[in-house]
Amino acid sequence: MDKAILLLLLSPLSAYASSVYQCTVDGVTTFSQTPCDDQYNTVEVDNSSGGSISQEEKENVMKACINHHSSNFKDPSSIRIDKSKTIWISDTSGARQVLILDLNAKDAYGAYQGSKPYRCFLNHDGSQLSQVQYLIQ
C-alpha cells in the first residue's frame, strides 16, 4: 500500500522533467533527443524552467498582431479576438513561435463576417513580434 502511494506521489513529477543529449559535432555543440555518438552528456531539463511573459506583454503582442493585420479589414476598429493560441512550428529557417488569433470584424454592411485565423511570428520568448512577418504563410 505504501509503495502504491509513493508511486502515485512521484508520477506527476515525471511530466515536468525530461532529458536531452549534448554532443559535439564538428566542433559545434548540439542538443538532441537521441544520442549523437558514443561521447555525449545527458542534460536534465525542467520543462517549467522556461521564462514566462506577463499578461501585459501578452496583450501588447496581441495588439501588435492585430495592427499588423488591420489592413485586411473594412472596419479595423471593430476587430475582436474570438480565440488565441501560441504554437511552435519548424521550417527550413528553424523553430519559430507563432501566435494564431481568430479575428472577427465588421464588413462593409456593418455585420460581423465570422472568425478567421491570422498568424504572427513571435520572437523566441514570445514577448514581441518577430521582424520577419513577411515569411509567414
Phi and psi in degrees as GROMACS dihedral restraints (atoms count N, CA, C in turn):
[ dihedral_restraints ]
;  ai    aj    ak    al  type     phi  dphi    fc
    3     4     5     6     1   -62.6    20    10
    4     5     6     7     1   -36.6    20    10
    6     7     8     9     1   -66.3    20    10
    7     8     9    10     1   -38.0    20    10
    9    10    11    12     1   -65.8    20    10
   10    11    12    13     1   -40.9    20    10
   12    13    14    15     1   -65.7    20    10
   13    14    15    16     1   -43.1    20    10
   15    16    17    18     1   -61.6    20    10
   16    17    18    19     1   -42.0    20    10
   18    19    20    21     1   -61.9    20    10
   19    20    21    22     1   -42.2    20    10
   21    22    23    24     1   -65.2    20    10
   22    23    24    25     1   -36.8    20    10
   24    25    26    27     1   -69.9    20    10
   25    26    27    28     1   -34.1    20    10
   27    28    29    30     1   -86.2    20    10
   28    29    30    31     1   -22.0    20    10
   30    31    32    33     1   -61.6    20    10
   31    32    33    34     1   -37.4    20    10
   33    34    35    36     1   -66.2    20    10
   34    35    36    37     1   -23.4    20    10
   36    37    38    39     1   -65.8    20    10
   37    38    39    40     1   -32.4    20    10
   39    40    41    42     1   -67.9    20    10
   40    41    42    43     1   -20.9    20    10
   42    43    44    45     1   -74.5    20    10
   43    44    45    46     1   -14.0    20    10
   45    46    47    48     1  -108.3    20    10
   46    47    48    49     1    -1.3    20    10
   48    49    50    51     1  -133.9    20    10
   49    50    51    52     1   146.9    20    10
   51    52    53    54     1  -150.9    20    10
   52    53    54    55     1   175.7    20    10
   54    55    56    57     1  -130.9    20    10
   55    56    57    58     1   152.9    20    10
   57    58    59    60     1  -130.4    20    10
   58    59    60    61     1   165.5    20    10
   60    61    62    63     1  -108.4    20    10
   61    62    63    64     1   131.2    20    10
   63    64    65    66     1  -102.1    20    10
   64    65    66    67     1   124.2    20    10
   66    67    68    69     1  -131.9    20    10
   67    68    69    70     1   160.8    20    10
   69    70    71    72     1  -115.8    20    10
   70    71    72    73     1   117.5    20    10
   72    73    74    75     1  -119.5    20    10
   73    74    75    76     1   119.3    20    10
   75    76    77    78     1    52.7    20    10
   76    77    78    79     1    40.3    20    10
   78    79    80    81     1    79.5    20    10
   79    80    81    82     1     3.8    20    10
   81    82    83    84     1  -113.4    20    10
   82    83    84    85     1   128.7    20    10
   84    85    86    87     1   -75.5    20    10
   85    86    87    88     1   128.1    20    10
   87    88    89    90     1  -128.2    20    10
   88    89    90    91     1   160.1    20    10
   90    91    92    93     1  -124.5    20    10
   91    92    93    94     1   138.6    20    10
   93    94    95    96     1  -145.0    20    10
   94    95    96    97     1   160.2    20    10
   96    97    98    99     1   -81.5    20    10
   97    98    99   100     1   -15.7    20    10
   99   100   101   102     1  -123.0    20    10
  100   101   102   103     1   150.2    20    10
  102   103   104   105     1   -60.7    20    10
  103   104   105   106     1   137.0    20    10
  105   106   107   108     1   -82.6    20    10
  106   107   108   109     1   -38.2    20    10
  108   109   110   111     1  -155.8    20    10
  109   110   111   112     1  -163.4    20    10
  111   112   113   114     1   -75.2    20    10
  112   113   114   115     1   -22.8    20    10
  114   115   116   117     1  -111.6    20    10
  115   116   117   118     1   102.7    20    10
  117   118   119   120     1  -144.7    20    10
  118   119   120   121     1   159.2    20    10
  120   121   122   123     1  -112.1    20    10
  121   122   123   124     1   140.0    20    10
  123   124   125   126     1   -91.2    20    10
  124   125   126   127     1   128.1    20    10
  126   127   128   129     1  -115.2    20    10
  127   128   129   130     1   122.2    20    10
  129   130   131   132     1   -81.6    20    10
  130   131   132   133     1   132.0    20    10
  132   133   134   135     1  -120.2    20    10
  133   134   135   136     1   127.2    20    10
  135   136   137   138     1   -88.1    20    10
  136   137   138   139     1   114.4    20    10
  138   139   140   141     1   -60.4    20    10
  139   140   141   142     1   -24.8    20    10
  141   142   143   144     1   -90.1    20    10
  142   143   144   145     1     6.4    20    10
  144   145   146   147     1   -82.9    20    10
  145   146   147   148     1    -6.0    20    10
  147   148   149   150     1   -67.5    20    10
  148   149   150   151     1   153.1    20    10
  150   151   152   153     1   -70.2    20    10
  151   152   153   154     1   155.9    20    10
  153   154   155   156     1  -125.1    20    10
  154   155   156   157     1   151.1    20    10
  156   157   158   159     1  -101.9    20    10
  157   158   159   160     1   156.2    20    10
  159   160   161   162     1   -73.8    20    10
  160   161   162   163     1   163.9    20    10
  162   163   164   165     1   -61.2    20    10
  163   164   165   166     1   -37.8    20    10
  165   166   167   168     1   -62.8    20    10
  166   167   168   169     1   -42.1    20    10
  168   169   170   171     1   -64.1    20    10
  169   170   171   172     1   -40.4    20    10
  171   172   173   174     1   -60.1    20    10
  172   173   174   175     1   -44.6    20    10
  174   175   176   177     1   -64.5    20    10
  175   176   177   178     1   -40.0    20    10
  177   178   179   180     1   -64.4    20    10
  178   179   180   181     1   -38.7    20    10
  180   181   182   183     1   -65.6    20    10
  181   182   183   184     1   -42.1    20    10
  183   184   185   186     1   -63.3    20    10
  184   185   186   187     1   -41.9    20    10
  186   187   188   189     1   -62.6    20    10
  187   188   189   190     1   -41.6    20    10
  189   190   191   192     1   -64.4    20    10
  190   191   192   193     1   -38.5    20    10
  192   193   194   195     1   -66.4    20    10
  193   194   195   196     1   -42.3    20    10
  195   196   197   198     1   -61.3    20    10
  196   197   198   199     1   -44.9    20    10
  198   199   200   201     1   -60.0    20    10
  199   200   201   202     1   -38.1    20    10
  201   202   203   204     1   -62.2    20    10
  202   203   204   205     1   -36.6    20    10
  204   205   206   207     1   -99.6    20    10
  205   206   207   208     1     0.3    20    10
  207   208   209   210     1   -61.4    20    10
  208   209   210   211     1   -26.3    20    10
  210   211   212   213     1   -68.7    20    10
  211   212   213   214     1   -11.9    20    10
  213   214   215   216     1   -80.9    20    10
  214   215   216   217     1    -4.1    20    10
  216   217   218   219     1  -117.7    20    10
  217   218   219   220     1   145.7    20    10
  219   220   221   222     1   -68.5    20    10
  220   221   222   223     1   -37.7    20    10
  222   223   224   225     1  -127.4    20    10
  223   224   225   226     1    79.8    20    10
  225   226   227   228     1   -57.4    20    10
  226   227   228   229     1   -27.0    20    10
  228   229   230   231     1   -71.1    20    10
  229   230   231   232     1   -13.8    20    10
  231   232   233   234     1   -96.5    20    10
  232   233   234   235     1     3.0    20    10
  234   235   236   237     1   -62.5    20    10
  235   236   237   238     1   133.5    20    10
  237   238   239   240     1  -132.9    20    10
  238   239   240   241     1   151.1    20    10
  240   241   242   243     1   -94.8    20    10
  241   242   243   244     1   118.7    20    10
  243   244   245   246     1   -89.1    20    10
  244   245   246   247     1   -31.3    20    10
  246   247   248   249     1  -159.0    20    10
  247   248   249   250     1   151.1    20    10
  249   250   251   252     1  -143.9    20    10
  250   251   252   253     1   150.0    20    10
  252   253   254   255     1  -156.3    20    10
  253   254   255   256     1   155.6    20    10
  255   256   257   258     1  -118.0    20    10
  256   257   258   259     1   131.4    20    10
  258   259   260   261     1  -132.1    20    10
  259   260   261   262     1   164.8    20    10
  261   262   263   264     1  -106.0    20    10
  262   263   264   265     1   134.3    20    10
  264   265   266   267     1  -125.6    20    10
  265   266   267   268     1   159.1    20    10
  267   268   269   270     1  -128.8    20    10
  268   269   270   271     1   133.6    20    10
  270   271   272   273     1  -136.3    20    10
  271   272   273   274     1  -166.6    20    10
  273   274   275   276     1   -65.0    20    10
  274   275   276   277     1   -20.0    20    10
  276   277   278   279     1   -92.0    20    10
  277   278   279   280     1    -3.0    20    10
  279   280   281   282     1   118.5    20    10
  280   281   282   283     1  -170.9    20    10
  282   283   284   285     1   -81.5    20    10
  283   284   285   286     1   141.0    20    10
  285   286   287   288     1  -137.4    20    10
  286   287   288   289     1   145.4    20    10
  288   289   290   291     1   -91.5    20    10
  289   290   291   292     1   131.7    20    10
  291   292   293   294     1  -125.5    20    10
  292   293   294   295     1   130.7    20    10
  294   295   296   297     1   -94.9    20    10
  295   296   297   298     1   125.8    20    10
  297   298   299   300     1  -113.1    20    10
  298   299   300   301     1   117.7    20    10
  300   301   302   303     1  -110.4    20    10
  301   302   303   304     1   127.4    20    10
  303   304   305   306     1   -86.5    20    10
  304   305   306   307     1   105.8    20    10
  306   307   308   309     1  -104.8    20    10
  307   308   309   310     1   144.9    20    10
  309   310   311   312     1  -134.0    20    10
  310   311   312   313     1   139.5    20    10
  312   313   314   315     1  -150.4    20    10
  313   314   315   316     1   163.2    20    10
  315   316   317   318     1   -75.1    20    10
  316   317   318   319     1   144.0    20    10
  318   319   320   321     1   -89.2    20    10
  319   320   321   322     1  -169.9    20    10
  321   322   323   324     1   -64.0    20    10
  322   323   324   325     1   -20.7    20    10
  324   325   326   327     1   -93.4    20    10
  325   326   327   328     1    -0.9    20    10
  327   328   329   330     1    87.7    20    10
  328   329   330   331     1     8.5    20    10
  330   331   332   333     1  -103.2    20    10
  331   332   333   334     1   145.7    20    10
  333   334   335   336     1   -71.1    20    10
  334   335   336   337     1   136.2    20    10
  336   337   338   339     1   -82.6    20    10
  337   338   339   340     1   -24.8    20    10
  339   340   341   342     1   111.4    20    10
  340   341   342   343     1   149.6    20    10
  342   343   344   345     1   -70.4    20    10
  343   344   345   346     1   143.6    20    10
  345   346   347   348     1  -136.8    20    10
  346   347   348   349     1   144.9    20    10
  348   349   350   351     1   -78.0    20    10
  349   350   351   352     1   137.2    20    10
  351   352   353   354     1  -128.2    20    10
  352   353   354   355     1   136.8    20    10
  354   355   356   357     1  -112.0    20    10
  355   356   357   358     1   147.0    20    10
  357   358   359   360     1  -136.9    20    10
  358   359   360   361     1   133.2    20    10
  360   361   362   363     1   -70.1    20    10
  361   362   363   364     1   139.8    20    10
  363   364   365   366     1  -113.4    20    10
  364   365   366   367     1   161.5    20    10
  366   367   368   369     1   -71.3    20    10
  367   368   369   370     1   175.4    20    10
  369   370   371   372     1   -66.5    20    10
  370   371   372   373     1   -27.2    20    10
  372   373   374   375     1   -94.5    20    10
  373   374   375   376     1    -0.3    20    10
  375   376   377   378     1    77.1    20    10
  376   377   378   379     1    12.9    20    10
  378   379   380   381     1   -88.3    20    10
  379   380   381   382     1   -11.2    20    10
  381   382   383   384     1  -162.0    20    10
  382   383   384   385     1   167.7    20    10
  384   385   386   387     1   -71.1    20    10
  385   386   387   388     1   146.3    20    10
  387   388   389   390     1   -72.8    20    10
  388   389   390   391     1   159.1    20    10
  390   391   392   393     1   -83.1    20    10
  391   392   393   394     1     0.6    20    10
  393   394   395   396     1  -113.5    20    10
  394   395   396   397     1    46.3    20    10
  396   397   398   399     1   -61.0    20    10
  397   398   399   400     1   -28.7    20    10
  399   400   401   402     1   -66.5    20    10
  400   401   402   403     1   -15.7    20    10
  402   403   404   405     1   -81.9    20    10
  403   404   405   406     1   -16.7    20    10
  405   406   407   408     1   -80.7    20    10
  406   407   408   409     1   141.6    20    10
